[in-house]
Amino acid sequence: MFRIFAFLLALLFAAPAAATEAGWALLRTGGQVVLLRHAYAPGVGDPASFDIENCATQRNLSSRGQQQAREIGALFGARAAPIDHVETSRFCRCRDTANIAFRDEELRDNEALDWLPDEENHESLLTVLREQIAAYSGSRNLILVTHEEIIMELLGAKAREGEAVIVSRGGDTLGVAGRIRFN
């Protein structure tokens, strides 16, 4: 009985590790689009009175989240994953993740990566984002730092905080080509 349990436990940990290695292999070749969920920020959602320009009104990275962002950046460097540039949601937890992890890269705000479902232009921004992802043809990797909800809407897949989802692009559909877990 113990051997069966140990075997099942080993499989449980081996599957994410194998998926992560496959994800790194994709990134080393370049030309990928990566949706990176922001690093650990305790809590859920933001207060009703939040201001996207004021970090004090938002949910922010904890010290654990800041460390996670540093680890993400270190692993991208160590794994030789070439980066074209990094785009980020305007939310502070996404910007901070991008700034900490990719401090030497060109960073751009992209409001289509924000999670603001009540805004009138939410669906049109998602359409623009889908088109941007599908049209990306760079030889290096495009990193998009965003929220779980945006990843869900684009790919129908969940992502843990600090998880990278590599997008498969083909025809009119987007999917998951690979994943990298950093925690």
C-alpha positions as CSV (number, residue, x, y, z in Angstrom):
1,M,0.0,0.0,0.0
2,F,2.8,2.4,0.9
3,R,4.5,1.8,-2.5
4,I,1.3,2.6,-4.4
5,F,0.9,5.8,-2.4
6,A,4.6,6.8,-2.9
7,F,4.2,6.1,-6.7
8,L,1.1,8.2,-6.9
9,L,2.7,11.0,-4.9
10,A,5.7,10.9,-7.3
11,L,3.4,11.1,-10.3
12,L,1.6,14.1,-8.8
13,F,4.9,16.0,-8.5
14,A,6.4,14.7,-11.7
15,A,3.6,15.9,-14.0
16,P,4.0,19.7,-13.2
17,A,7.8,19.4,-13.3
18,A,7.6,17.8,-16.8
19,A,5.1,20.4,-18.0
20,T,7.4,23.1,-16.7
21,E,10.4,21.7,-18.5
22,A,8.4,21.5,-21.7
23,G,7.4,25.1,-21.2
24,W,11.0,26.2,-20.9
25,A,11.9,24.3,-24.0
26,L,9.2,26.3,-25.9
27,L,10.5,29.6,-24.5
28,R,14.1,28.9,-25.4
29,T,13.1,28.6,-29.1
30,G,11.5,32.1,-28.9
31,G,8.5,33.4,-30.8
32,Q,6.1,32.6,-28.0
33,V,3.4,34.7,-26.2
34,V,3.4,34.2,-22.5
35,L,0.5,35.2,-20.2
36,L,2.0,35.6,-16.8
37,R,-0.4,35.9,-13.8
38,H,0.9,38.5,-11.4
39,A,2.8,37.2,-8.4
40,Y,1.2,36.5,-5.0
41,A,-1.0,39.3,-3.7
42,P,-3.1,38.3,-0.7
43,G,-6.9,38.6,-0.8
44,V,-9.4,38.6,-3.6
45,G,-10.4,41.4,-5.9
46,D,-10.0,45.1,-5.1
47,P,-12.1,47.5,-2.9
48,A,-15.0,49.1,-4.7
49,S,-13.4,52.5,-4.4
50,F,-10.0,51.4,-5.9
51,D,-8.1,53.8,-8.2
52,I,-6.0,52.3,-10.9
53,E,-3.5,55.1,-10.5
54,N,-3.2,54.7,-6.7
55,C,-1.5,51.6,-5.4
56,A,-2.7,52.3,-1.8
57,T,-6.3,51.6,-2.9
58,Q,-5.5,48.2,-4.5
59,R,-4.5,44.7,-3.5
60,N,-0.7,44.6,-3.8
61,L,2.2,42.1,-3.8
62,S,3.2,40.8,-0.4
63,S,6.8,40.2,0.5
64,R,6.2,36.6,-0.6
65,G,4.9,38.0,-4.0
66,Q,7.9,40.3,-4.4
67,Q,10.2,37.3,-3.7
68,Q,8.3,35.2,-6.2
69,A,8.7,38.0,-8.9
70,R,12.5,38.0,-8.2
71,E,12.6,34.3,-8.7
72,I,10.6,34.5,-12.0
73,G,13.1,37.0,-13.3
74,A,16.1,35.0,-12.2
75,L,14.7,31.8,-13.8
76,F,14.0,33.6,-17.1
77,G,17.6,34.8,-17.1
78,A,19.0,31.4,-16.0
79,R,16.9,29.5,-18.5
80,A,18.0,31.7,-21.4
81,A,14.5,32.5,-22.5
82,P,14.9,35.5,-24.9
83,I,12.4,38.3,-24.2
84,D,11.2,40.8,-26.9
85,H,9.4,43.1,-24.4
86,V,7.0,42.9,-21.5
87,E,3.5,44.4,-21.4
88,T,1.6,44.7,-18.2
89,S,-1.8,45.5,-16.8
90,R,-2.0,48.9,-15.2
91,F,-2.8,47.4,-11.8
92,C,0.0,47.8,-9.3
93,R,0.4,44.1,-8.5
94,C,0.9,43.4,-12.2
95,R,3.2,46.4,-12.8
96,D,5.2,45.5,-9.7
97,T,5.6,41.9,-10.8
98,A,6.8,43.1,-14.2
99,N,9.2,45.7,-12.8
100,I,10.7,43.3,-10.3
101,A,11.0,40.2,-12.6
102,F,12.0,42.0,-15.8
103,R,13.7,45.1,-14.5
104,D,16.1,45.2,-17.5
105,E,13.5,44.8,-20.1
106,E,11.3,47.3,-22.0
107,L,8.0,47.5,-20.1
108,R,4.7,48.8,-21.6
109,D,1.3,49.4,-20.1
110,N,-1.5,47.6,-21.9
111,E,-5.0,48.4,-20.7
112,A,-6.4,45.3,-22.4
113,L,-4.6,43.3,-19.8
114,D,-6.5,45.0,-17.0
115,W,-9.4,43.2,-15.3
116,L,-12.2,45.7,-15.5
117,P,-15.2,43.7,-16.6
118,D,-17.7,46.5,-15.9
119,E,-16.2,48.9,-18.3
120,E,-18.1,49.4,-21.6
121,N,-15.1,48.6,-23.7
122,H,-14.1,45.4,-21.9
123,E,-15.1,43.1,-24.8
124,S,-13.5,45.3,-27.4
125,L,-10.2,45.3,-25.4
126,L,-10.3,41.5,-25.2
127,T,-10.8,41.4,-29.0
128,V,-7.8,43.7,-29.5
129,L,-5.7,41.5,-27.1
130,R,-6.7,38.3,-29.0
131,E,-5.7,39.9,-32.3
132,Q,-2.4,41.1,-30.8
133,I,-1.6,37.7,-29.5
134,A,-2.5,35.9,-32.7
135,A,-0.5,38.4,-34.8
136,Y,2.7,38.3,-32.8
137,S,5.5,37.2,-35.1
138,G,8.7,38.2,-33.2
139,S,11.6,35.9,-32.8
140,R,11.8,36.5,-29.1
141,N,9.1,35.9,-26.4
142,L,6.4,38.5,-25.7
143,I,5.5,38.5,-21.9
144,L,2.0,39.8,-20.9
145,V,1.6,40.3,-17.2
146,T,-2.1,40.1,-16.3
147,H,-4.8,38.6,-14.1
148,E,-6.3,35.1,-13.8
149,E,-9.7,36.4,-15.1
150,I,-8.0,37.6,-18.4
151,I,-6.3,34.3,-18.8
152,M,-9.6,32.5,-18.2
153,E,-11.4,34.7,-20.8
154,L,-8.7,34.2,-23.4
155,L,-7.9,30.6,-22.9
156,G,-10.5,29.0,-20.7
157,A,-7.7,28.0,-18.4
158,K,-6.9,28.9,-14.8
159,A,-3.4,30.0,-13.7
160,R,-1.9,30.2,-10.2
161,E,-0.4,33.4,-9.0
162,G,3.0,33.7,-10.6
163,E,2.3,31.0,-13.2
164,A,3.2,31.5,-16.9
165,V,0.9,30.1,-19.5
166,I,2.4,29.8,-23.0
167,V,-0.3,30.5,-25.7
168,S,-0.8,28.3,-28.7
169,R,-1.9,30.3,-31.7
170,G,-3.5,28.7,-34.7
171,G,-6.3,29.9,-36.9
172,D,-8.9,31.8,-34.9
173,T,-8.4,30.0,-31.6
174,L,-6.0,30.5,-28.7
175,G,-5.0,27.6,-26.4
176,V,-2.5,26.5,-23.9
177,A,0.8,25.3,-25.4
178,G,2.6,25.0,-22.1
179,R,2.9,26.1,-18.5
180,I,5.7,27.2,-16.2
181,R,5.1,27.1,-12.4
182,F,7.4,29.2,-10.3
183,N,6.3,28.2,-6.9
